[in-house]
Each structure stands twice: as C-alpha cells, then as structure tokens.
Amino acid sequence: MTGLIPNRFLFDFEFPLAYLSNAPALDGRLRGWSDRARVPALWEIEGRSGFAAIWAGWNATGLFFGCRVSGKRRRPEGDARRYWESDGLRVCLNMRPAPNLRRATRFCRQLFFLPRGSGRGAATCGSAPFQRARESAPEVDPGDLHVAASVDADGYSLEGSVACRALPGFDPVEHPRIGFFVIVEDSELGQQFLTVGDDLLWYVDPSTWATARLSRED
C-alpha cells in the first residue's frame, strides 16, 4: 500500500491560510513573504525533501501565491495552451467544500501560473475547467489574474494572485474554510503535490484536497 498510495491520502489536513494585510508586490522576487505564509510541506510525511517552496495568503481583495523552484539545469518550459504539460504552479480552490463532494461545482476554481507561457516568453496565467465537473464556474476575467516570475540559473521564483470576485462563493466570514490544493509540475524535477498526485485524480475529485482556513487571527 505504501508504494501505491501516499500516506497523505489517509488524512484530512487543515491549516490556516495567512492573512496578508499588505499584498505582495507580485514582481516575481518573493519579497515580503514570511514563514507564516508557507504552505505546509506535507510531502515530508513520506520522507520527500521537495524541490519547491510554496507560500499562500489572502485578504479582502483575493488570494496570493508564491513559489520558488530550485535545482533546475534547464530554463523552465511552458505553453498556456498546454498548461498541463508546462513547468509551473497549479492551484485548486473550493469555496464550499463538503466531505462527500467528489466532483467540482461552480464554487471550484482551477488556476495555473507559469514562469514561461510560450517557449521562452513572459510568465502567464489562466483558469482551466475540471474534468467530469458537476457544474462549471463562470469564466474568469483575465484582469482578475496576475502573475510575475524571475528565472535564474538554479530555477525560478513565481508569484500570482486571483481576485476575490473571480472566486464564486468567496466569503471569509460565513465560509472561512475552503478546499485548497497546490501542485508544482516540472519537466526535469517531476511533481510536488500537497496531498495526492495524478493517480488519485486531484483534478477531478475535490475531496482529495486539503482544507485552508481563512482567518485573521492565525
């Protein structure tokens, strides 16, 4: 069983998502992110060291993400038209999580943030549909997503954000717990996922995600 199913699959994880009174600059340099905003390194449960550090936080305007990938020998590759085969960060969010919800609803959102959007072009981002979704969320206005990246000899730093108006059901007061999943995909280094990998259908099943708590006190 250990070789087939990650130990993380056996647990339901919940963690606080850091409140950011001042939004990050989103210039791809990861300035202003603190350890308080680090996404838990759940992969360490299975003894994996990981190749990416991930940050996430929120405020009344939306959600923010940061990622640092290290140990690369080649420049990142990407194409927004084939985001699933690109180097970058993918984020799944559910504003109305439920224990037995096995298909995405209109409250679910899948986002991608790529350090290179087409060949060696600029960073890019976008939203994507879920496979086998029960309902689809409204389309995202491109102006509600932002990304910036900085590439160096060892890898890249990336920052992104999504506006709250692009997240159907966003309500930190009445619904502070949200479904949360992140995965870093890299053509050299492989995948680093929060809870489960492709074999357990994270891109279909919101019940495989963790829970993040939107609170100003944590």
Secondary structure, DSSP 8 states (H G I E B T S, - for coil): -TTTS-GGGGS--EEEEEE-SS----SSS-TT--GGGB---GGGGGT---SEEEEEEEETTEEEEEEEEE--SS---EEGGGGGGSSEEEEEEESS--TT--S--TTEEEEEEES-SEET---EEEEE--TT-SS------GGGEEEEEEEETTEEEEEEEEEGGGSTT--TTT--EEEEEEEEEETTTEEEESS--GGGTTTT-GGGSEEEEE-S--
